[in-house]
Amino acid sequence: MDVSGRELIERFGELMAAGDTAGLAHMYAPDAKIVLFYDIASGHAEVEELLAGSLRTHGRYDVISIDQYQHAGDVVMWDATVITETGPLQTTHVVVLDDDGLIRRHVPGIRGYWGM
């Protein structure tokens, strides 16, 4: 694996803050899936569109803090507090990496929302 879990989290946050959905999509393996209760995105194009939709909904995504973090082999999990245009969110993420350090599976969620 070429990247540490902490580096992956920091890069993900930087790209979300920049609105760089193409850069985000390239953090994912070609056969990656993002799994949500209401949707599953498969492959780069669908992953990029799902992330772009999230940014359209929230307007911005600035990480304030990484509140919890765990990295065990190919699994990285973290909770983060982020500021968006719709208010602060407490997000949670679980990712499974492939042998190249790309995201193979991603299960994101929101643990708390303090909308305006």
C-alpha positions as CSV (number, residue, x, y, z in Angstrom):
1,M,0.0,0.0,0.0
2,D,1.6,3.3,-1.1
3,V,-0.4,5.7,1.2
4,S,-1.0,5.7,4.9
5,G,-4.6,5.9,6.2
6,R,-4.0,9.4,7.6
7,E,-2.6,10.6,4.2
8,L,-5.7,9.2,2.5
9,I,-8.0,11.0,4.9
10,E,-6.1,14.3,4.5
11,R,-6.1,14.0,0.7
12,F,-9.8,13.1,0.6
13,G,-10.6,16.2,2.7
14,E,-8.4,18.5,0.6
15,L,-10.0,17.3,-2.7
16,M,-13.6,17.7,-1.2
17,A,-12.7,21.2,0.0
18,A,-11.4,22.1,-3.5
19,G,-14.5,20.5,-5.2
20,D,-12.1,18.4,-7.3
21,T,-14.4,15.5,-8.1
22,A,-12.1,14.2,-10.8
23,G,-9.2,14.0,-8.4
24,L,-11.5,12.3,-5.9
25,A,-12.6,9.7,-8.4
26,H,-8.9,8.8,-9.0
27,M,-8.5,7.9,-5.4
28,Y,-10.8,5.0,-6.2
29,A,-10.0,1.7,-8.0
30,P,-11.7,1.3,-11.4
31,D,-14.2,-1.2,-9.9
32,A,-14.8,0.7,-6.7
33,K,-18.2,1.0,-5.1
34,I,-19.6,3.7,-2.8
35,V,-22.4,2.0,-0.8
36,L,-25.2,4.1,0.8
37,F,-28.6,3.1,2.0
38,Y,-30.2,5.0,-0.9
39,D,-27.7,4.4,-3.7
40,I,-24.7,2.5,-4.9
41,A,-22.1,4.1,-7.2
42,S,-19.9,1.8,-9.2
43,G,-16.8,2.8,-11.1
44,H,-15.1,6.2,-11.6
45,A,-17.9,7.9,-13.5
46,E,-20.6,7.0,-11.0
47,V,-18.3,7.7,-8.0
48,E,-17.5,11.1,-9.4
49,E,-21.2,11.9,-10.0
50,L,-22.2,10.8,-6.5
51,L,-19.4,13.0,-4.9
52,A,-20.4,15.9,-7.1
53,G,-24.0,15.5,-6.0
54,S,-22.9,15.6,-2.4
55,L,-20.9,18.8,-3.0
56,R,-23.9,20.4,-4.8
57,T,-26.1,19.5,-1.9
58,H,-23.8,20.9,0.8
59,G,-22.1,23.7,-1.1
60,R,-18.7,23.2,0.5
61,Y,-16.9,20.7,2.6
62,D,-14.2,22.0,5.0
63,V,-12.8,19.5,7.5
64,I,-12.5,21.1,10.9
65,S,-11.3,18.0,12.8
66,I,-10.7,14.3,12.5
67,D,-12.6,13.1,15.6
68,Q,-11.8,9.3,15.4
69,Y,-9.5,7.3,13.3
70,Q,-8.6,3.6,12.9
71,H,-6.4,1.9,10.3
72,A,-6.0,-1.9,10.2
73,G,-4.5,-3.5,7.1
74,D,-6.7,-2.6,4.2
75,V,-9.5,-0.9,6.3
76,V,-9.5,2.8,7.2
77,M,-12.3,4.3,9.3
78,W,-12.7,7.9,10.4
79,D,-15.2,10.4,11.8
80,A,-14.8,14.0,10.9
81,T,-16.5,17.3,11.7
82,V,-16.9,19.3,8.5
83,I,-18.4,22.7,7.8
84,T,-20.8,23.0,4.8
85,E,-23.0,25.8,3.5
86,T,-25.9,24.0,5.0
87,G,-24.3,23.8,8.5
88,P,-21.8,21.6,10.4
89,L,-21.9,17.8,9.8
90,Q,-20.3,15.0,11.7
91,T,-19.4,12.5,9.0
92,T,-18.3,8.9,9.2
93,H,-16.4,6.8,6.6
94,V,-15.3,3.2,6.3
95,V,-13.1,2.4,3.3
96,V,-11.4,-0.8,2.1
97,L,-8.3,-0.3,0.1
98,D,-6.9,-2.5,-2.7
99,D,-3.2,-3.5,-3.0
100,D,-2.3,-0.2,-4.7
101,G,-3.8,1.9,-1.9
102,L,-6.9,2.9,-3.9
103,I,-10.3,2.8,-2.4
104,R,-12.2,-0.4,-3.4
105,R,-15.2,0.1,-1.1
106,H,-16.5,3.2,0.7
107,V,-19.3,3.4,3.1
108,P,-19.9,7.0,4.1
109,G,-22.5,8.4,6.4
110,I,-23.6,11.4,8.5
111,R,-23.7,10.9,12.3
112,G,-24.9,14.4,13.1
113,Y,-26.2,17.5,11.3
114,W,-26.6,21.0,12.8
115,G,-28.2,22.8,9.9
116,M,-28.9,26.4,9.7
